[in-house]
């Protein structure tokens, strides 16, 4: 366990940020899952809308530093790839 005041404060800050970021990460996972379900259902309009919402949320998370920008880019790419398959 940390004994320096600065280390103790840093532990408190990290825990607070972890809990804060967890809510945003969970929301992103939910939105991506909704987009995938919409794509699998075959409803093109619903799939486009759900994918747009999920991509926008992933962009926000990446800009805030909740997830790494490449992590967000990879997830967006996979979603858009699935959507493109549906549109064919």
HTML snippet that shows the backbone in 3Dmol.js (N, CA, C, O; Angstrom):
<script src="https://3Dmol.org/build/3Dmol-min.js"></script>
<div id="view" style="width:600px;height:400px;position:relative"></div>
<script>
const pdb = `
ATOM      1  N   UNK A   1       0.840  -1.187   0.000  1.00  0.00           N
ATOM      2  CA  UNK A   1       0.000   0.000   0.000  1.00  0.00           C
ATOM      3  C   UNK A   1       0.879   1.242   0.000  1.00  0.00           C
ATOM      4  O   UNK A   1       1.951   1.265   0.605  1.00  0.00           O
ATOM      5  N   UNK A   2       0.406   2.266  -0.686  1.00  0.00           N
ATOM      6  CA  UNK A   2       1.172   3.508  -0.798  1.00  0.00           C
ATOM      7  C   UNK A   2       1.245   4.220   0.546  1.00  0.00           C
ATOM      8  O   UNK A   2       0.301   4.198   1.335  1.00  0.00           O
ATOM      9  N   UNK A   3       2.389   4.849   0.783  1.00  0.00           N
ATOM     10  CA  UNK A   3       2.549   5.589   2.038  1.00  0.00           C
ATOM     11  C   UNK A   3       2.722   7.085   1.807  1.00  0.00           C
ATOM     12  O   UNK A   3       2.471   7.875   2.717  1.00  0.00           O
ATOM     13  N   UNK A   4       3.147   7.493   0.607  1.00  0.00           N
ATOM     14  CA  UNK A   4       3.297   8.922   0.320  1.00  0.00           C
ATOM     15  C   UNK A   4       1.939   9.546   0.096  1.00  0.00           C
ATOM     16  O   UNK A   4       1.034   8.914  -0.448  1.00  0.00           O
ATOM     17  N   UNK A   5       1.801  10.797   0.521  1.00  0.00           N
ATOM     18  CA  UNK A   5       0.532  11.497   0.356  1.00  0.00           C
ATOM     19  C   UNK A   5       0.127  11.579  -1.113  1.00  0.00           C
ATOM     20  O   UNK A   5      -1.039  11.379  -1.454  1.00  0.00           O
ATOM     21  N   UNK A   6       1.089  11.871  -1.972  1.00  0.00           N
ATOM     22  CA  UNK A   6       0.784  12.027  -3.396  1.00  0.00           C
ATOM     23  C   UNK A   6       0.327  10.705  -4.007  1.00  0.00           C
ATOM     24  O   UNK A   6      -0.552  10.686  -4.869  1.00  0.00           O
ATOM     25  N   UNK A   7       0.929   9.591  -3.555  1.00  0.00           N
ATOM     26  CA  UNK A   7       0.541   8.282  -4.071  1.00  0.00           C
ATOM     27  C   UNK A   7      -0.857   7.902  -3.594  1.00  0.00           C
ATOM     28  O   UNK A   7      -1.632   7.300  -4.337  1.00  0.00           O
ATOM     29  N   UNK A   8      -1.171   8.254  -2.357  1.00  0.00           N
ATOM     30  CA  UNK A   8      -2.507   7.969  -1.814  1.00  0.00           C
ATOM     31  C   UNK A   8      -3.562   8.753  -2.593  1.00  0.00           C
ATOM     32  O   UNK A   8      -4.624   8.228  -2.926  1.00  0.00           O
ATOM     33  N   UNK A   9      -3.251  10.016  -2.875  1.00  0.00           N
ATOM     34  CA  UNK A   9      -4.178  10.845  -3.640  1.00  0.00           C
ATOM     35  C   UNK A   9      -4.348  10.294  -5.056  1.00  0.00           C
ATOM     36  O   UNK A   9      -5.457  10.262  -5.590  1.00  0.00           O
ATOM     37  N   UNK A  10      -3.248   9.864  -5.652  1.00  0.00           N
ATOM     38  CA  UNK A  10      -3.298   9.317  -7.003  1.00  0.00           C
ATOM     39  C   UNK A  10      -4.172   8.061  -7.046  1.00  0.00           C
ATOM     40  O   UNK A  10      -4.906   7.855  -8.013  1.00  0.00           O
ATOM     41  N   UNK A  11      -4.102   7.228  -6.019  1.00  0.00           N
ATOM     42  CA  UNK A  11      -4.941   6.030  -5.942  1.00  0.00           C
ATOM     43  C   UNK A  11      -6.415   6.420  -5.886  1.00  0.00           C
ATOM     44  O   UNK A  11      -7.253   5.813  -6.553  1.00  0.00           O
ATOM     45  N   UNK A  12      -6.723   7.442  -5.080  1.00  0.00           N
ATOM     46  CA  UNK A  12      -8.109   7.925  -4.990  1.00  0.00           C
ATOM     47  C   UNK A  12      -8.595   8.439  -6.338  1.00  0.00           C
ATOM     48  O   UNK A  12      -9.713   8.139  -6.757  1.00  0.00           O
ATOM     49  N   UNK A  13      -7.760   9.208  -7.011  1.00  0.00           N
ATOM     50  CA  UNK A  13      -8.140   9.770  -8.313  1.00  0.00           C
ATOM     51  C   UNK A  13      -8.361   8.668  -9.349  1.00  0.00           C
ATOM     52  O   UNK A  13      -9.329   8.697 -10.110  1.00  0.00           O
ATOM     53  N   UNK A  14      -7.453   7.705  -9.363  1.00  0.00           N
ATOM     54  CA  UNK A  14      -7.562   6.614 -10.335  1.00  0.00           C
ATOM     55  C   UNK A  14      -8.840   5.810 -10.140  1.00  0.00           C
ATOM     56  O   UNK A  14      -9.506   5.443 -11.108  1.00  0.00           O
ATOM     57  N   UNK A  15      -9.177   5.543  -8.892  1.00  0.00           N
ATOM     58  CA  UNK A  15     -10.399   4.790  -8.593  1.00  0.00           C
ATOM     59  C   UNK A  15     -11.640   5.557  -9.038  1.00  0.00           C
ATOM     60  O   UNK A  15     -12.567   4.986  -9.612  1.00  0.00           O
ATOM     61  N   UNK A  16     -11.642   6.858  -8.764  1.00  0.00           N
ATOM     62  CA  UNK A  16     -12.764   7.710  -9.146  1.00  0.00           C
ATOM     63  C   UNK A  16     -12.927   7.728 -10.668  1.00  0.00           C
ATOM     64  O   UNK A  16     -14.040   7.613 -11.182  1.00  0.00           O
ATOM     65  N   UNK A  17     -11.820   7.871 -11.375  1.00  0.00           N
ATOM     66  CA  UNK A  17     -11.857   7.901 -12.842  1.00  0.00           C
ATOM     67  C   UNK A  17     -12.268   6.547 -13.411  1.00  0.00           C
ATOM     68  O   UNK A  17     -13.004   6.482 -14.395  1.00  0.00           O
ATOM     69  N   UNK A  18     -11.796   5.475 -12.798  1.00  0.00           N
ATOM     70  CA  UNK A  18     -12.142   4.129 -13.268  1.00  0.00           C
ATOM     71  C   UNK A  18     -13.649   3.912 -13.196  1.00  0.00           C
ATOM     72  O   UNK A  18     -14.260   3.415 -14.142  1.00  0.00           O
ATOM     73  N   UNK A  19     -14.241   4.286 -12.068  1.00  0.00           N
ATOM     74  CA  UNK A  19     -15.684   4.121 -11.908  1.00  0.00           C
ATOM     75  C   UNK A  19     -16.456   5.006 -12.876  1.00  0.00           C
ATOM     76  O   UNK A  19     -17.485   4.594 -13.411  1.00  0.00           O
ATOM     77  N   UNK A  20     -15.967   6.211 -13.100  1.00  0.00           N
ATOM     78  CA  UNK A  20     -16.613   7.141 -14.022  1.00  0.00           C
ATOM     79  C   UNK A  20     -16.547   6.605 -15.455  1.00  0.00           C
ATOM     80  O   UNK A  20     -17.546   6.622 -16.174  1.00  0.00           O
ATOM     81  N   UNK A  21     -15.377   6.135 -15.861  1.00  0.00           N
ATOM     82  CA  UNK A  21     -15.191   5.640 -17.223  1.00  0.00           C
ATOM     83  C   UNK A  21     -15.948   4.344 -17.467  1.00  0.00           C
ATOM     84  O   UNK A  21     -16.355   4.063 -18.595  1.00  0.00           O
ATOM     85  N   UNK A  22     -16.140   3.551 -16.413  1.00  0.00           N
ATOM     86  CA  UNK A  22     -16.822   2.266 -16.553  1.00  0.00           C
ATOM     87  C   UNK A  22     -18.239   2.454 -17.083  1.00  0.00           C
ATOM     88  O   UNK A  22     -18.695   1.672 -17.917  1.00  0.00           O
ATOM     89  N   UNK A  23     -18.937   3.478 -16.610  1.00  0.00           N
ATOM     90  CA  UNK A  23     -20.306   3.711 -17.072  1.00  0.00           C
ATOM     91  C   UNK A  23     -20.327   4.008 -18.564  1.00  0.00           C
ATOM     92  O   UNK A  23     -21.202   3.527 -19.284  1.00  0.00           O
ATOM     93  N   UNK A  24     -19.366   4.798 -19.026  1.00  0.00           N
ATOM     94  CA  UNK A  24     -19.320   5.135 -20.445  1.00  0.00           C
ATOM     95  C   UNK A  24     -18.951   3.927 -21.301  1.00  0.00           C
ATOM     96  O   UNK A  24     -19.504   3.738 -22.384  1.00  0.00           O
ATOM     97  N   UNK A  25     -18.018   3.113 -20.817  1.00  0.00           N
ATOM     98  CA  UNK A  25     -17.643   1.911 -21.566  1.00  0.00           C
ATOM     99  C   UNK A  25     -18.820   0.945 -21.671  1.00  0.00           C
ATOM    100  O   UNK A  25     -19.052   0.355 -22.726  1.00  0.00           O
ATOM    101  N   UNK A  26     -19.561   0.786 -20.576  1.00  0.00           N
ATOM    102  CA  UNK A  26     -20.729  -0.106 -20.597  1.00  0.00           C
ATOM    103  C   UNK A  26     -21.782   0.401 -21.575  1.00  0.00           C
ATOM    104  O   UNK A  26     -22.400  -0.384 -22.295  1.00  0.00           O
ATOM    105  N   UNK A  27     -21.984   1.724 -21.599  1.00  0.00           N
ATOM    106  CA  UNK A  27     -22.963   2.288 -22.523  1.00  0.00           C
ATOM    107  C   UNK A  27     -22.538   2.027 -23.968  1.00  0.00           C
ATOM    108  O   UNK A  27     -23.369   1.702 -24.815  1.00  0.00           O
ATOM    109  N   UNK A  28     -21.254   2.169 -24.240  1.00  0.00           N
ATOM    110  CA  UNK A  28     -20.759   1.932 -25.600  1.00  0.00           C
ATOM    111  C   UNK A  28     -20.971   0.479 -25.995  1.00  0.00           C
ATOM    112  O   UNK A  28     -21.387   0.193 -27.118  1.00  0.00           O
ATOM    113  N   UNK A  29     -20.688  -0.436 -25.082  1.00  0.00           N
ATOM    114  CA  UNK A  29     -20.899  -1.860 -25.383  1.00  0.00           C
ATOM    115  C   UNK A  29     -22.360  -2.136 -25.695  1.00  0.00           C
ATOM    116  O   UNK A  29     -22.674  -2.893 -26.613  1.00  0.00           O
ATOM    117  N   UNK A  30     -23.253  -1.518 -24.925  1.00  0.00           N
ATOM    118  CA  UNK A  30     -24.685  -1.704 -25.144  1.00  0.00           C
ATOM    119  C   UNK A  30     -25.098  -1.178 -26.513  1.00  0.00           C
ATOM    120  O   UNK A  30     -25.853  -1.832 -27.232  1.00  0.00           O
ATOM    121  N   UNK A  31     -24.602   0.006 -26.872  1.00  0.00           N
ATOM    122  CA  UNK A  31     -24.975   0.592 -28.157  1.00  0.00           C
ATOM    123  C   UNK A  31     -24.428  -0.226 -29.320  1.00  0.00           C
ATOM    124  O   UNK A  31     -25.105  -0.380 -30.336  1.00  0.00           O
ATOM    125  N   UNK A  32     -23.225  -0.749 -29.187  1.00  0.00           N
ATOM    126  CA  UNK A  32     -22.651  -1.594 -30.237  1.00  0.00           C
ATOM    127  C   UNK A  32     -23.457  -2.877 -30.363  1.00  0.00           C
ATOM    128  O   UNK A  32     -23.701  -3.354 -31.471  1.00  0.00           O
ATOM    129  N   UNK A  33     -23.867  -3.432 -29.241  1.00  0.00           N
ATOM    130  CA  UNK A  33     -24.670  -4.660 -29.264  1.00  0.00           C
ATOM    131  C   UNK A  33     -26.025  -4.405 -29.934  1.00  0.00           C
ATOM    132  O   UNK A  33     -26.497  -5.231 -30.715  1.00  0.00           O
ATOM    133  N   UNK A  34     -26.647  -3.266 -29.630  1.00  0.00           N
ATOM    134  CA  UNK A  34     -27.921  -2.924 -30.256  1.00  0.00           C
ATOM    135  C   UNK A  34     -27.765  -2.776 -31.762  1.00  0.00           C
ATOM    136  O   UNK A  34     -28.637  -3.178 -32.531  1.00  0.00           O
ATOM    137  N   UNK A  35     -26.641  -2.192 -32.174  1.00  0.00           N
ATOM    138  CA  UNK A  35     -26.384  -2.030 -33.602  1.00  0.00           C
ATOM    139  C   UNK A  35     -26.220  -3.397 -34.266  1.00  0.00           C
ATOM    140  O   UNK A  35     -26.755  -3.630 -35.350  1.00  0.00           O
ATOM    141  N   UNK A  36     -25.486  -4.294 -33.622  1.00  0.00           N
ATOM    142  CA  UNK A  36     -25.291  -5.638 -34.185  1.00  0.00           C
ATOM    143  C   UNK A  36     -26.610  -6.387 -34.295  1.00  0.00           C
ATOM    144  O   UNK A  36     -26.870  -7.052 -35.298  1.00  0.00           O
ATOM    145  N   UNK A  37     -27.442  -6.278 -33.265  1.00  0.00           N
ATOM    146  CA  UNK A  37     -28.749  -6.946 -33.288  1.00  0.00           C
ATOM    147  C   UNK A  37     -29.605  -6.382 -34.420  1.00  0.00           C
ATOM    148  O   UNK A  37     -30.288  -7.128 -35.122  1.00  0.00           O
ATOM    149  N   UNK A  38     -29.562  -5.061 -34.591  1.00  0.00           N
ATOM    150  CA  UNK A  38     -30.331  -4.424 -35.657  1.00  0.00           C
ATOM    151  C   UNK A  38     -29.835  -4.884 -37.023  1.00  0.00           C
ATOM    152  O   UNK A  38     -30.636  -5.104 -37.932  1.00  0.00           O
ATOM    153  N   UNK A  39     -28.522  -5.031 -37.175  1.00  0.00           N
ATOM    154  CA  UNK A  39     -27.957  -5.499 -38.443  1.00  0.00           C
ATOM    155  C   UNK A  39     -28.395  -6.934 -38.711  1.00  0.00           C
ATOM    156  O   UNK A  39     -28.768  -7.279 -39.833  1.00  0.00           O
ATOM    157  N   UNK A  40     -28.346  -7.764 -37.675  1.00  0.00           N
ATOM    158  CA  UNK A  40     -28.724  -9.164 -37.831  1.00  0.00           C
ATOM    159  C   UNK A  40     -30.216  -9.335 -38.114  1.00  0.00           C
ATOM    160  O   UNK A  40     -30.625 -10.308 -38.748  1.00  0.00           O
ATOM    161  N   UNK A  41     -31.028  -8.384 -37.639  1.00  0.00           N
ATOM    162  CA  UNK A  41     -32.465  -8.479 -37.885  1.00  0.00           C
ATOM    163  C   UNK A  41     -32.806  -8.227 -39.350  1.00  0.00           C
ATOM    164  O   UNK A  41     -33.841  -8.672 -39.844  1.00  0.00           O
ATOM    165  N   UNK A  42     -31.909  -7.495 -40.043  1.00  0.00           N
ATOM    166  CA  UNK A  42     -32.128  -7.271 -41.462  1.00  0.00           C
ATOM    167  C   UNK A  42     -32.855  -5.982 -41.781  1.00  0.00           C
ATOM    168  O   UNK A  42     -33.034  -5.660 -42.956  1.00  0.00           O
ATOM    169  N   UNK A  43     -33.279  -5.238 -40.780  1.00  0.00           N
ATOM    170  CA  UNK A  43     -33.972  -3.963 -40.996  1.00  0.00           C
ATOM    171  C   UNK A  43     -32.914  -2.891 -41.278  1.00  0.00           C
ATOM    172  O   UNK A  43     -32.186  -2.479 -40.375  1.00  0.00           O
ATOM    173  N   UNK A  44     -32.835  -2.447 -42.525  1.00  0.00           N
ATOM    174  CA  UNK A  44     -31.762  -1.560 -42.964  1.00  0.00           C
ATOM    175  C   UNK A  44     -31.819  -0.188 -42.292  1.00  0.00           C
ATOM    176  O   UNK A  44     -30.793   0.321 -41.843  1.00  0.00           O
ATOM    177  N   UNK A  45     -33.001   0.409 -42.218  1.00  0.00           N
ATOM    178  CA  UNK A  45     -33.113   1.746 -41.606  1.00  0.00           C
ATOM    179  C   UNK A  45     -32.737   1.717 -40.129  1.00  0.00           C
ATOM    180  O   UNK A  45     -31.994   2.571 -39.645  1.00  0.00           O
ATOM    181  N   UNK A  46     -33.259   0.728 -39.431  1.00  0.00           N
ATOM    182  CA  UNK A  46     -32.962   0.595 -38.003  1.00  0.00           C
ATOM    183  C   UNK A  46     -31.476   0.323 -37.783  1.00  0.00           C
ATOM    184  O   UNK A  46     -30.868   0.852 -36.852  1.00  0.00           O
ATOM    185  N   UNK A  47     -30.901  -0.504 -38.648  1.00  0.00           N
ATOM    186  CA  UNK A  47     -29.478  -0.839 -38.538  1.00  0.00           C
ATOM    187  C   UNK A  47     -28.607   0.388 -38.770  1.00  0.00           C
ATOM    188  O   UNK A  47     -27.638   0.609 -38.044  1.00  0.00           O
ATOM    189  N   UNK A  48     -28.945   1.189 -39.780  1.00  0.00           N
ATOM    190  CA  UNK A  48     -28.182   2.411 -40.049  1.00  0.00           C
ATOM    191  C   UNK A  48     -28.225   3.367 -38.872  1.00  0.00           C
ATOM    192  O   UNK A  48     -27.203   3.921 -38.466  1.00  0.00           O
ATOM    193  N   UNK A  49     -29.413   3.551 -38.332  1.00  0.00           N
ATOM    194  CA  UNK A  49     -29.571   4.489 -37.218  1.00  0.00           C
ATOM    195  C   UNK A  49     -28.805   4.006 -35.985  1.00  0.00           C
ATOM    196  O   UNK A  49     -28.105   4.792 -35.347  1.00  0.00           O
ATOM    197  N   UNK A  50     -28.930   2.738 -35.647  1.00  0.00           N
ATOM    198  CA  UNK A  50     -28.246   2.188 -34.477  1.00  0.00           C
ATOM    199  C   UNK A  50     -26.732   2.243 -34.648  1.00  0.00           C
ATOM    200  O   UNK A  50     -26.003   2.527 -33.698  1.00  0.00           O
ATOM    201  N   UNK A  51     -26.264   1.970 -35.865  1.00  0.00           N
ATOM    202  CA  UNK A  51     -24.831   2.022 -36.140  1.00  0.00           C
ATOM    203  C   UNK A  51     -24.322   3.459 -36.021  1.00  0.00           C
ATOM    204  O   UNK A  51     -23.247   3.694 -35.468  1.00  0.00           O
ATOM    205  N   UNK A  52     -25.079   4.404 -36.532  1.00  0.00           N
ATOM    206  CA  UNK A  52     -24.688   5.813 -36.435  1.00  0.00           C
ATOM    207  C   UNK A  52     -24.553   6.254 -34.981  1.00  0.00           C
ATOM    208  O   UNK A  52     -23.600   6.948 -34.625  1.00  0.00           O
ATOM    209  N   UNK A  53     -25.497   5.856 -34.150  1.00  0.00           N
ATOM    210  CA  UNK A  53     -25.463   6.213 -32.731  1.00  0.00           C
ATOM    211  C   UNK A  53     -24.254   5.584 -32.050  1.00  0.00           C
ATOM    212  O   UNK A  53     -23.569   6.237 -31.263  1.00  0.00           O
ATOM    213  N   UNK A  54     -23.993   4.315 -32.353  1.00  0.00           N
ATOM    214  CA  UNK A  54     -22.862   3.617 -31.740  1.00  0.00           C
ATOM    215  C   UNK A  54     -21.530   4.237 -32.169  1.00  0.00           C
ATOM    216  O   UNK A  54     -20.628   4.401 -31.347  1.00  0.00           O
ATOM    217  N   UNK A  55     -21.407   4.580 -33.443  1.00  0.00           N
ATOM    218  CA  UNK A  55     -20.170   5.183 -33.947  1.00  0.00           C
ATOM    219  C   UNK A  55     -19.940   6.541 -33.301  1.00  0.00           C
ATOM    220  O   UNK A  55     -18.817   6.871 -32.919  1.00  0.00           O
ATOM    221  N   UNK A  56     -20.993   7.318 -33.180  1.00  0.00           N
ATOM    222  CA  UNK A  56     -20.870   8.641 -32.554  1.00  0.00           C
ATOM    223  C   UNK A  56     -20.418   8.508 -31.102  1.00  0.00           C
ATOM    224  O   UNK A  56     -19.572   9.272 -30.637  1.00  0.00           O
ATOM    225  N   UNK A  57     -20.978   7.548 -30.397  1.00  0.00           N
ATOM    226  CA  UNK A  57     -20.605   7.338 -28.994  1.00  0.00           C
ATOM    227  C   UNK A  57     -19.156   6.879 -28.868  1.00  0.00           C
ATOM    228  O   UNK A  57     -18.439   7.325 -27.971  1.00  0.00           O
ATOM    229  N   UNK A  58     -18.722   5.995 -29.756  1.00  0.00           N
ATOM    230  CA  UNK A  58     -17.333   5.536 -29.735  1.00  0.00           C
ATOM    231  C   UNK A  58     -16.366   6.691 -30.018  1.00  0.00           C
ATOM    232  O   UNK A  58     -15.294   6.768 -29.418  1.00  0.00           O
ATOM    233  N   UNK A  59     -16.750   7.588 -30.937  1.00  0.00           N
ATOM    234  CA  UNK A  59     -15.912   8.757 -31.212  1.00  0.00           C
ATOM    235  C   UNK A  59     -15.770   9.640 -29.980  1.00  0.00           C
ATOM    236  O   UNK A  59     -14.683  10.131 -29.675  1.00  0.00           O
ATOM    237  N   UNK A  60     -16.877   9.836 -29.281  1.00  0.00           N
ATOM    238  CA  UNK A  60     -16.837  10.648 -28.061  1.00  0.00           C
ATOM    239  C   UNK A  60     -15.923  10.023 -27.014  1.00  0.00           C
ATOM    240  O   UNK A  60     -15.130  10.716 -26.375  1.00  0.00           O
ATOM    241  N   UNK A  61     -16.040   8.706 -26.844  1.00  0.00           N
ATOM    242  CA  UNK A  61     -15.201   8.023 -25.854  1.00  0.00           C
ATOM    243  C   UNK A  61     -13.727   8.145 -26.198  1.00  0.00           C
ATOM    244  O   UNK A  61     -12.890   8.351 -25.320  1.00  0.00           O
ATOM    245  N   UNK A  62     -13.416   8.017 -27.477  1.00  0.00           N
ATOM    246  CA  UNK A  62     -12.012   8.112 -27.896  1.00  0.00           C
ATOM    247  C   UNK A  62     -11.481   9.519 -27.682  1.00  0.00           C
ATOM    248  O   UNK A  62     -10.335   9.694 -27.267  1.00  0.00           O
ATOM    249  N   UNK A  63     -12.296  10.515 -27.957  1.00  0.00           N
ATOM    250  CA  UNK A  63     -11.828  11.894 -27.786  1.00  0.00           C
ATOM    251  C   UNK A  63     -11.648  12.246 -26.315  1.00  0.00           C
ATOM    252  O   UNK A  63     -10.812  13.085 -25.978  1.00  0.00           O
ATOM    253  N   UNK A  64     -12.418  11.619 -25.440  1.00  0.00           N
ATOM    254  CA  UNK A  64     -12.292  11.868 -24.002  1.00  0.00           C
ATOM    255  C   UNK A  64     -11.225  11.003 -23.343  1.00  0.00           C
ATOM    256  O   UNK A  64     -10.870  11.220 -22.185  1.00  0.00           O
ATOM    257  N   UNK A  65     -10.719  10.032 -24.079  1.00  0.00           N
ATOM    258  CA  UNK A  65      -9.677   9.180 -23.527  1.00  0.00           C
ATOM    259  C   UNK A  65     -10.193   8.017 -22.710  1.00  0.00           C
ATOM    260  O   UNK A  65      -9.424   7.385 -21.986  1.00  0.00           O
ATOM    261  N   UNK A  66     -11.476   7.719 -22.809  1.00  0.00           N
ATOM    262  CA  UNK A  66     -12.043   6.588 -22.078  1.00  0.00           C
ATOM    263  C   UNK A  66     -11.566   5.284 -22.710  1.00  0.00           C
ATOM    264  O   UNK A  66     -11.205   4.340 -22.008  1.00  0.00           O
ATOM    265  N   UNK A  67     -11.570   5.242 -24.047  1.00  0.00           N
ATOM    266  CA  UNK A  67     -10.991   4.119 -24.773  1.00  0.00           C
ATOM    267  C   UNK A  67      -9.930   4.675 -25.719  1.00  0.00           C
ATOM    268  O   UNK A  67      -9.971   5.849 -26.085  1.00  0.00           O
ATOM    269  N   UNK A  68      -8.998   3.843 -26.105  1.00  0.00           N
ATOM    270  CA  UNK A  68      -7.942   4.268 -27.020  1.00  0.00           C
ATOM    271  C   UNK A  68      -8.542   4.529 -28.393  1.00  0.00           C
ATOM    272  O   UNK A  68      -9.501   3.869 -28.793  1.00  0.00           O
ATOM    273  N   UNK A  69      -7.978   5.489 -29.112  1.00  0.00           N
ATOM    274  CA  UNK A  69      -8.550   5.861 -30.413  1.00  0.00           C
ATOM    275  C   UNK A  69      -8.521   4.711 -31.411  1.00  0.00           C
ATOM    276  O   UNK A  69      -9.410   4.605 -32.256  1.00  0.00           O
ATOM    277  N   UNK A  70      -7.516   3.854 -31.326  1.00  0.00           N
ATOM    278  CA  UNK A  70      -7.463   2.720 -32.249  1.00  0.00           C
ATOM    279  C   UNK A  70      -8.470   1.650 -31.871  1.00  0.00           C
ATOM    280  O   UNK A  70      -9.001   0.956 -32.739  1.00  0.00           O
ATOM    281  N   UNK A  71      -8.734   1.514 -30.580  1.00  0.00           N
ATOM    282  CA  UNK A  71      -9.761   0.588 -30.117  1.00  0.00           C
ATOM    283  C   UNK A  71     -11.117   1.025 -30.675  1.00  0.00           C
ATOM    284  O   UNK A  71     -11.881   0.203 -31.182  1.00  0.00           O
ATOM    285  N   UNK A  72     -11.408   2.321 -30.579  1.00  0.00           N
ATOM    286  CA  UNK A  72     -12.666   2.848 -31.101  1.00  0.00           C
ATOM    287  C   UNK A  72     -12.724   2.667 -32.622  1.00  0.00           C
ATOM    288  O   UNK A  72     -13.763   2.290 -33.165  1.00  0.00           O
ATOM    289  N   UNK A  73     -11.611   2.935 -33.303  1.00  0.00           N
ATOM    290  CA  UNK A  73     -11.571   2.808 -34.757  1.00  0.00           C
ATOM    291  C   UNK A  73     -11.817   1.362 -35.188  1.00  0.00           C
ATOM    292  O   UNK A  73     -12.513   1.111 -36.171  1.00  0.00           O
ATOM    293  N   UNK A  74     -11.247   0.424 -34.454  1.00  0.00           N
ATOM    294  CA  UNK A  74     -11.428  -0.995 -34.784  1.00  0.00           C
ATOM    295  C   UNK A  74     -12.892  -1.398 -34.620  1.00  0.00           C
ATOM    296  O   UNK A  74     -13.452  -2.085 -35.474  1.00  0.00           O
ATOM    297  N   UNK A  75     -13.500  -0.971 -33.527  1.00  0.00           N
ATOM    298  CA  UNK A  75     -14.917  -1.320 -33.307  1.00  0.00           C
ATOM    299  C   UNK A  75     -15.812  -0.695 -34.364  1.00  0.00           C
ATOM    300  O   UNK A  75     -16.730  -1.343 -34.867  1.00  0.00           O
ATOM    301  N   UNK A  76     -15.547   0.570 -34.704  1.00  0.00           N
ATOM    302  CA  UNK A  76     -16.339   1.245 -35.727  1.00  0.00           C
ATOM    303  C   UNK A  76     -16.179   0.550 -37.073  1.00  0.00           C
ATOM    304  O   UNK A  76     -17.149   0.370 -37.809  1.00  0.00           O
ATOM    305  N   UNK A  77     -14.953   0.163 -37.386  1.00  0.00           N
ATOM    306  CA  UNK A  77     -14.682  -0.502 -38.653  1.00  0.00           C
ATOM    307  C   UNK A  77     -15.461  -1.807 -38.761  1.00  0.00           C
ATOM    308  O   UNK A  77     -16.050  -2.097 -39.802  1.00  0.00           O
ATOM    309  N   UNK A  78     -15.464  -2.573 -37.715  1.00  0.00           N
ATOM    310  CA  UNK A  78     -16.177  -3.854 -37.730  1.00  0.00           C
ATOM    311  C   UNK A  78     -17.683  -3.662 -37.888  1.00  0.00           C
ATOM    312  O   UNK A  78     -18.349  -4.407 -38.607  1.00  0.00           O
ATOM    313  N   UNK A  79     -18.209  -2.633 -37.192  1.00  0.00           N
ATOM    314  CA  UNK A  79     -19.640  -2.349 -37.316  1.00  0.00           C
ATOM    315  C   UNK A  79     -19.991  -1.927 -38.742  1.00  0.00           C
ATOM    316  O   UNK A  79     -20.968  -2.407 -39.317  1.00  0.00           O
ATOM    317  N   UNK A  80     -19.188  -1.028 -39.304  1.00  0.00           N
ATOM    318  CA  UNK A  80     -19.470  -0.531 -40.646  1.00  0.00           C
ATOM    319  C   UNK A  80     -19.342  -1.647 -41.686  1.00  0.00           C
ATOM    320  O   UNK A  80     -20.069  -1.669 -42.679  1.00  0.00           O
ATOM    321  N   UNK A  81     -18.423  -2.557 -41.447  1.00  0.00           N
ATOM    322  CA  UNK A  81     -18.245  -3.701 -42.337  1.00  0.00           C
ATOM    323  C   UNK A  81     -19.509  -4.570 -42.338  1.00  0.00           C
ATOM    324  O   UNK A  81     -19.972  -5.010 -43.391  1.00  0.00           O
ATOM    325  N   UNK A  82     -20.054  -4.807 -41.148  1.00  0.00           N
ATOM    326  CA  UNK A  82     -21.277  -5.607 -41.044  1.00  0.00           C
ATOM    327  C   UNK A  82     -22.452  -4.894 -41.707  1.00  0.00           C
ATOM    328  O   UNK A  82     -23.282  -5.523 -42.363  1.00  0.00           O
ATOM    329  N   UNK A  83     -22.511  -3.580 -41.530  1.00  0.00           N
ATOM    330  CA  UNK A  83     -23.584  -2.805 -42.138  1.00  0.00           C
ATOM    331  C   UNK A  83     -23.477  -2.843 -43.664  1.00  0.00           C
ATOM    332  O   UNK A  83     -24.489  -2.950 -44.356  1.00  0.00           O
ATOM    333  N   UNK A  84     -22.270  -2.756 -44.177  1.00  0.00           N
ATOM    334  CA  UNK A  84     -22.049  -2.804 -45.622  1.00  0.00           C
ATOM    335  C   UNK A  84     -22.480  -4.156 -46.183  1.00  0.00           C
ATOM    336  O   UNK A  84     -23.018  -4.213 -47.289  1.00  0.00           O
ATOM    337  N   UNK A  85     -22.259  -5.232 -45.456  1.00  0.00           N
ATOM    338  CA  UNK A  85     -22.696  -6.569 -45.889  1.00  0.00           C
ATOM    339  C   UNK A  85     -24.220  -6.621 -46.001  1.00  0.00           C
ATOM    340  O   UNK A  85     -24.767  -7.245 -46.910  1.00  0.00           O
ATOM    341  N   UNK A  86     -24.891  -5.955 -45.064  1.00  0.00           N
ATOM    342  CA  UNK A  86     -26.356  -5.934 -45.072  1.00  0.00           C
ATOM    343  C   UNK A  86     -26.884  -5.137 -46.253  1.00  0.00           C
ATOM    344  O   UNK A  86     -27.904  -5.491 -46.845  1.00  0.00           O
ATOM    345  N   UNK A  87     -26.181  -4.052 -46.596  1.00  0.00           N
ATOM    346  CA  UNK A  87     -26.628  -3.170 -47.675  1.00  0.00           C
ATOM    347  C   UNK A  87     -26.461  -3.780 -49.068  1.00  0.00           C
ATOM    348  O   UNK A  87     -27.077  -3.304 -50.022  1.00  0.00           O
ATOM    349  N   UNK A  88     -25.643  -4.820 -49.200  1.00  0.00           N
ATOM    350  CA  UNK A  88     -25.427  -5.454 -50.508  1.00  0.00           C
ATOM    351  C   UNK A  88     -26.660  -6.137 -51.012  1.00  0.00           C
ATOM    352  O   UNK A  88     -26.645  -6.718 -52.098  1.00  0.00           O
TER     353      UNK A  88
END
`;
const viewer = $3Dmol.createViewer("view");
viewer.addModel(pdb, "pdb");
viewer.setStyle({}, {cartoon: {color: "spectrum"}});
viewer.zoomTo();
viewer.render();
</script>
